Amino acid sequence: DGKIIAAGTFITRYNLDGSVDTTFGTNGFINTFSTLGDYGEITETSFIATAITIDQFANIFIAYNIFSDDNKFFIIKLNNNGNADLSFNFVFDTTTPDYPYRRQRLNVIKRLPSGKILCGGGVYHQMGSYTKYFKQINSDGSVDTTFNTDIYFHAGMVTDIQIQTDGKYVIVGNNPLGESYAGQSSYCGRINPDGATDVYFGNLGFIAINQYL
């Protein structure tokens, strides 16, 4: 509809003339999300949005971290008016590498024509290295266990995803060489729709670019 969604430490929607759309959220803004605590209590918590995608029905999907616990990330589905859609229930995968000891985030989420969501991100290590997170989420928020990827042997943190017209995914990312190095290793890879690496792209699916600054 031409309106603009902005997301960071709050979420708002702008009309075509640049004014705040007061029909969204509370007078145009969303400042907190409801979070389930360790003892089942529901609290309102501040957040920082790290990625956003919108489907053809104007549903909004936000990936975010909360300030009180940046060791795991969340995804929430908002209806067109900014209210949370409780039928979507994303549960953080505690088998993610190094949970709960390192800062984790999603850098990109993409709503697919199938209704599923492709997620890319990773885990930041204090010594300057990264591990990767690249999974597909079902329309109800559960992890798609049929999406099996082997990129974990090749890639670092996923920073962006583009979807080709043939349904394949191009991913890019980086893997810093550590705080004692003035450089980083970057990569570009191509992934088949089922999550497997497209071995016909680059060197068995990936192109590596080493940079020394």
C-alpha positions in Angstrom: 0.0 0.0 0.0 3.0 2.3 -0.2 3.3 2.8 3.6 6.7 2.4 5.3 7.6 0.2 8.3 10.6 1.3 10.4 12.0 -1.0 13.1 14.7 -0.6 15.6 14.3 0.0 19.4 10.6 0.7 18.5 8.4 -0.1 15.5 6.3 2.5 13.6 4.5 2.9 10.3 4.5 6.0 8.2 1.8 7.1 5.7 2.5 8.2 2.2 3.0 11.8 3.3 5.5 10.9 6.0 3.2 11.2 8.9 2.9 8.5 11.6 0.1 6.0 10.9 -1.8 6.2 14.2 -3.9 3.1 13.3 -0.8 1.0 13.8 0.2 -0.2 17.3 -0.5 2.3 20.0 -0.9 5.7 18.3 1.5 4.5 15.6 4.2 2.9 17.8 5.2 -0.4 19.3 7.7 0.0 22.2 7.6 -3.4 24.0 6.8 -7.0 23.3 5.2 -9.5 25.6 7.7 -12.1 26.7 7.2 -15.3 28.6 9.6 -15.5 31.6 11.3 -18.5 33.1 8.5 -19.1 35.6 5.6 -18.7 33.1 5.0 -15.0 33.8 4.3 -12.6 31.0 6.2 -9.3 31.0 6.6 -6.4 28.7 10.2 -6.0 27.6 12.2 -3.6 25.5 13.7 -4.9 22.3 15.9 -4.1 19.3 14.7 -5.3 15.9 17.4 -6.8 13.7 15.4 -8.0 10.6 12.0 -7.6 9.1 9.9 -9.1 6.3 6.3 -8.6 5.2 4.1 -11.0 3.3 1.5 -10.4 0.6 -1.2 -10.1 3.3 0.6 -7.2 5.0 1.6 -9.4 8.0 4.8 -8.3 9.5 7.5 -10.6 10.8 10.2 -9.1 13.1 13.4 -10.7 14.3 14.6 -9.2 17.5 16.7 -9.4 20.7 15.7 -8.2 24.1 18.0 -6.0 26.2 17.9 -8.3 29.2 19.1 -11.4 27.3 21.0 -11.0 24.1 22.0 -14.7 24.1 19.0 -15.7 22.1 16.8 -14.2 19.4 13.0 -14.1 18.8 10.6 -13.8 15.9 7.2 -12.3 16.2 4.3 -12.0 13.7 2.3 -8.8 13.7 -1.0 -8.3 12.0 -1.6 -5.3 9.8 -2.7 -3.3 12.7 0.4 -4.1 14.8 -1.2 -6.6 17.1 0.7 -9.9 17.8 -0.6 -13.0 16.0 -0.5 -15.6 18.7 -1.0 -18.5 16.2 2.7 -17.9 15.2 4.9 -19.3 18.0 8.7 -19.2 17.3 10.7 -21.2 19.9 14.4 -20.5 20.1 16.4 -23.6 19.4 18.6 -24.1 22.4 20.9 -26.5 20.4 22.2 -23.3 18.6 26.0 -23.3 19.0 27.3 -21.8 22.3 23.9 -21.0 23.7 23.7 -19.4 26.3 27.2 -18.0 26.3 27.4 -15.7 23.3 25.5 -12.9 21.6 23.2 -14.3 19.0 21.1 -12.5 16.4 19.3 -12.9 13.1 20.5 -10.5 10.4 17.9 -11.3 7.7 14.6 -13.0 7.4 12.8 -13.7 4.1 9.1 -14.6 3.7 8.9 -17.3 1.0 6.0 -17.8 -1.5 5.3 -21.1 0.4 4.6 -19.2 3.6 7.7 -20.3 5.3 10.5 -18.0 6.5 14.2 -18.3 5.7 16.4 -17.1 8.6 20.1 -16.1 8.4 22.3 -15.0 11.3 24.8 -16.4 13.7 26.6 -16.3 17.0 29.2 -13.7 17.8 32.2 -15.0 19.8 34.0 -12.6 22.1 37.3 -13.3 20.3 36.0 -12.0 17.0 34.8 -15.2 15.3 31.4 -16.2 14.1 29.3 -19.3 13.7 26.3 -19.4 11.4 22.6 -19.8 11.7 20.6 -20.7 8.5 17.3 -22.4 8.9 13.8 -22.4 7.5 10.7 -21.7 9.8 7.2 -23.1 9.1 4.2 -20.8 8.9 3.3 -21.6 12.5 6.8 -20.6 13.8 8.2 -24.1 14.2 11.6 -25.1 12.7 11.2 -26.9 9.3 13.1 -30.1 9.9 12.9 -31.1 6.2 15.2 -28.2 5.4 18.6 -29.7 5.7 21.7 -27.6 5.1 25.3 -28.5 4.9 26.6 -24.9 4.8 27.9 -25.2 8.3 31.1 -26.7 6.9 31.7 -23.7 4.6 30.2 -20.4 5.8 30.4 -17.9 8.6 27.7 -15.7 9.9 24.9 -15.1 7.3 24.4 -11.4 6.7 22.0 -11.4 3.7 19.9 -13.7 1.6 18.5 -13.1 -1.9 16.0 -15.4 -3.6 16.5 -16.3 -7.3 13.7 -16.7 -9.7 14.4 -20.5 -9.9 13.9 -20.8 -6.1 17.5 -21.1 -5.1 19.0 -18.9 -2.4 22.2 -16.8 -2.7 23.7 -16.1 0.8 26.6 -13.8 1.8 28.4 -13.5 5.1 31.6 -13.1 6.9 33.9 -14.7 9.4 36.4 -12.3 11.1 39.8 -13.8 11.7 39.9 -12.7 15.4 40.8 -9.6 17.3 44.5 -10.2 16.7 44.0 -10.0 12.9 43.2 -6.9 10.8 41.0 -8.6 8.3 38.2 -10.9 7.7 37.1 -13.7 5.4 33.9 -13.1 3.4 31.9 -15.5 1.3 29.1 -15.9 -1.2 27.2 -19.2 -1.6 24.3 -20.6 -3.5 21.8 -23.0 -1.8 19.2 -25.3 -3.3 15.5 -24.9 -2.1 15.9 -28.0 0.1 18.9 -26.4 1.9 21.6 -28.4 0.3 24.6 -26.5 -1.2 24.5 -26.0 -5.0 27.9 -27.6 -5.8 27.8 -26.1 -9.3 28.3 -22.6 -8.0 31.8 -21.4 -7.4 34.0 -23.9 -5.6 31.5 -26.6 -4.5 28.9 -24.0 -3.8 30.9 -21.1 -2.3 33.2 -18.3 -3.3 35.6 -17.1 -0.6 37.1 -13.7 -0.5 39.9 -13.1 2.0 40.5 -9.5 3.0 43.4 -8.0 4.9 43.0 -4.4 5.8 
